[in-house]
């Protein structure tokens, strides 16, 4: 997530060949809600959030969690929502 425009997100998606959309948060509401604004307000502080299909936050961690921890959070989210893992 970043504060870029929808057009900049689309260009980034196309440049990297992503098969998914990226969140556009021009108003910073989502970043503020997840506590991901840098203390000085200058931008986004890297924050990883896993949201279940029901909209509940199942995992949140500032910084860059180790891949194994993140994969476990995603597996747990699948388990919590009844999705196949």
N, C-alpha and C positions, 0 to 999 in steps of 0.2 A: 504494500500500500504506500502511496505517496501522494503529494499534493498536486501532481501533474494533471493536465487536462485529459479528457477522453481521447483526444487525437494523439497525444504523446503516448498514452497507454497502448493504443492500437498499433502505433509504429513500433513500440517495444515488443509487443506480442508477435508481430509479423517478422521483425528482425531476428527473433530467437525461435520462431516456429512453435510457439506454445499452442497446445490444443485446448486452452481454457482462457476464460476472461480474467482480467485483473480488476480489482476494486478501484474505482475512481472516488477519491475523497477530497474533492476540491474545497469543501467547507470545513474540513478537519474534524467533523463530528465523530466519525468512527475512531480516528486516532485518539481523540480526547476520551471517548468512552472506554477504550481499552488501555488508557494510561500510557500511550505510546508517543507523546509529545516530549521532546527534549526539555530538560529543566529550564533552559534559557528561552524556550519557545521557537528556536531557530529551525526546527524540522522534526522529522520522525526519528525516534530512538528505536533501533531494531527490536521488535517484539514479535514473538511467535504465539499465535492463538489458534487453537483447534476448537471449532464450533460444531456441535452435533447437529443432526438433521432437524432436531426440534428447536434449534436456536440457542441452546444452553452452551455456555463456555465450559468446555471440558478440560482445557489446559491453557495456561498462559505463562509465558516466561520471557522476561526481558533478556536481551542479548541473543546469542546464537547457541541454542542448546545442542548437545552432541547428537549426531544422527540417530543413534540407538534410542536415546530418550524420546526424541521426536516420533520415531516410528512406533514406539510403545504407546505414546499418547494417541496416535492415530488408530492403532489397533484397539485400544481401550474405548475410543470413541465409537468404532464400529461395533464393539461388544455392547456398549451402552445403548446404542440405537437399534440394535437388532439387524444391522447390515452384515452381509457376508464378509469375512475377513480374508 
